[in-house]
Amino acid sequence: MAFINTPAATLSFTFRDASGSQATMQINVPYGTLAAAAITAADAIRTAMLALSDATVVAQSLTYSYFDDAPAAANAGSRIEEKGQFIWRTANARTTGFTIPAIKDSVLNTSGSIDRTDPLVVALDGAVVGAGAIFCAADGSDITSLYKAYQRFNRSTKLSLPADR
Amino acid sequence: MQQQSPFIRLSLEDSSGSAAGVNAWVRPDSTVAEAESGAATLTSVVGPLSDAVIISRHIVYRGAEDPRPAAPGLAPSSGAGVFVFTCEAPDSYAIVVVPGIRADLLGPAGPGAGILIDLAAPDVVAFADLLISGIYCNPFGVQLLTLDSAFYQWRP
């Protein structure tokens, strides 16, 4: 198993017309392009496209993707609806968080909270908060400590129900 | 265009084939190399915590207009201009779709009237020149070489 990058990064633009309907456009740049250079290229092509279109661009994104070329099988019975919810304190006294799908039962306390002394959880905490970590909240504020961690369940969607039901 | 904080998205798949993600923001000044390193670290600590398997990871730099500008014309976004480029490698092409193509760029006469886009229109020439001379490429990383054709297509 190894994560392999795609040959090119993707620039994606969201157009919005006078009725409010949206459409997207994509173009690629070589994978090795620095983000700053790719965003400059995005600005250039956005201007050129706007000269051709009656719609306007309301958002854009630059995505670098990697795929596992030989992923292992998921553990039997795993369900993405079972989440590990991690909420972190930030330097500006707010919180941010993410969920880990199909959280392992072995890191849960009987109450459903996550065992913060479990070595796997300690490793996650170290990666998110520790020295050299680059993670932050959406507003750019640094993450300072783990605030809450617990198991939660999302409602199954039609797509996430078993295909052979 | 206001640049937002970039984020890392890990995509996980469970034993039923359903997929979900972990989204983690990274510092706004992070380079791709730094974000790649962060994504690899996150992969190494999230993977052991989950019974699902991580199948892909993405680094996303997103921007949004604030406030949103109004559309300058009335053409619907479903009415697209499709631009077909030949790329540098043999038998390699790129298709670029521009939503809401202006009606006045469509040829007014002949068998392609209302369908073919005027390749000599100054805005079309500028667009094609930019794509060919810039760093843009097709999804396989092959640079664009020439604009072969362009036409109108309804893409609901």
Interface residues (C-beta under 8 A of the other chain):
Chain A: F3 T6 P7 A8 T10 F15 R16 D17 A18 S19 S21 Q22 A23 T24 M25 Q26 I27 N28 V29 P30 Y31 T33 L34 A35 A37 A38 I39 A41 A42 D43 A44 I45 R46 A48 M49 L50 A51 L52 S53 D54 A55 T56 V57 V58 A59 Q60 S61 L62 T63 Y64 S65 Y66 F67 D68 P71 A72 A73 A74 N75 A76 G77 S78 R79 I80 G84 T96 F98 T99 I100 P101 A102 I103 K104 V107 L120 V121 A123 L124 G126 A127 V128 A133 I134 F135 C136 A137 A138 D139 G140 D142 L159 S160 P162 A163
Chain B: M1 Q3 Q4 S5 P6 F7 L12 E13 D14 S15 S16 G17 S18 A19 A20 G21 V22 N23 A24 W25 V26 R27 P28 S30 T31 V32 E34 A35 E36 S37 G38 A39 A40 T41 L42 T43 S44 V45 V46 P48 L49 S50 D51 A52 V53 I54 I55 S56 R57 H58 I59 V60 Y61 R62 G63 A64 E65 R68 P69 A70 A71 P72 G73 L74 A75 P76 S77 S78 A80 G81 A94 V96 V97 V98 P99 G100 I101 R102 A103 L105 D123 V124 A126 F127 L130 L131 G134 I135 Y136 C137 N138 P139 F140 G141 R155
